[in-house]
Every structure is written in structure tokens, then in C-alpha cells.
Amino acid sequence: MTRRKLMSGAAVGLVVVGLGALVGLAGHFGVPRDDDDDADEGQQALSKVLRFSKASLQQGLTASEQGGRPDAGKFEIDRRNFQLSVYTVKDGTFSEVLVDPATCNVAKVESIIKADDVAAVQLQSAAMANAKISLKDAVDKAIGQAGGVPEAGEGRSMEWWEWARGRKAGIRAVGVIPNLNEGRPVASVVLLRGEEFTIVQQPLD
């Protein structure tokens, strides 16, 4: 899956609200529709290799911060290579940070310079400029809520419960893209439980 496909998914989310946006985002994250056999094969391949990843999406987002603020990220199989790709911005410069899923170390940082690619990541950046929480926190919340988060207590923070319940339920985050929904920043988070992919919307304000 190419960089342009991921960014186009964010652009769809900015313009279209509701089911149409989710369908567009699903395609760019490799989540298949019922009639999409090729995407189904891609889904199965991604769900299998994710089992061997020691890194989580949240860890990848944190590792990528050396390249700037994370504005989107996803696990993907690109040219038969399994990788964790995060898109960042720092001082007005956009980069793609590749994180090794086996070690969670940054493997490569590439500047995004093509005009159409820059225009697309600017949309993500605009959404994050209005966000009050990070993408990592948004992903943690989405996982925790999908797993059923109890009230904070017993000396533990809500963030800890969100992480723990999601882990117990076997839920992993596959990707996250921010967009604006009626002017409000929202993160579209793709989750994997077993072999089932779902997309949930997590407010960023």
C-alpha cells in the first residue's frame, strides 16, 4: 500500500462524513468490503504477520516523534515487506518514518516532497492542529473502549485500564488517520480482534 493511498484516505474523511468516509478509509487501510476478494487476501496476510510484531502502533507513534509530531500511522505490507509507517511534521516539514516492527527502532526517515503528497498530509496536519490529545492517546482510548474499560480505581489511571482491557481482549490497533468532522478533529482508528477488522471514530478534542 503506497503513501498516496493512505493520504487519500484522510482526504476522503475530511470531505465525506459517515458511512461513505468509512468505506473510503477501509479501502486505504486494507479492510475489505464483502465483494473485495483481493482486499480480503491482504487482510488475512496482514492479520497473520501482525502476530509476530513486537511493536504496537502506539509504540511506533512514540518512536516516530524524533521526526516530529505523528499525524498518521499504519502497519502495512508494502512490496512484500511488513512495516510500520508513520507520517510526521516538524517545523513545516513532512516526513515518513519507517519503524521496524520487530525492534520498534526507527529504520528510515524520508522527506515527503511531492506536491500532491504534501497537499494530502497538510490535511492531516490541519486536523491535528486542532487536537487536544495525541494520536497515541486516541488509539489507547479506542482500544480500551472496544475492550470494555472499567472506571479508574485501585490506584490505576484510566489510561492504564484502557491499555490493560484492550490487551486482555486481544485487540490491536492497525492504523490511525485524523480528519475533521464538522470542524472537530476525529481519529479514524482501525482495530484488529482475532481476524476481524473494525474502524472506530475517536474524538481528538
Buried (B, 14 or more C-beta within 10 A) or exposed (E): BEBEEBBBBBBBBBEBBEEEBBBBBBBBBBBBEEEBEEBBEBBEBBBEEBEEBEBBBBBBBBBBBEBBBBBBBBBBBEEEEBBBBBBBBEEEEBBBBBBBBEEBEBBEBEEBEEEEBBEBBBBBBBBBEEBEBBBBBBBBBBBBBBBEBEEEEEEEEBBBBBBBBBBEBEBBBBBBBBBBBEEEBBBBBBBBBEEEBBBBBBBBE
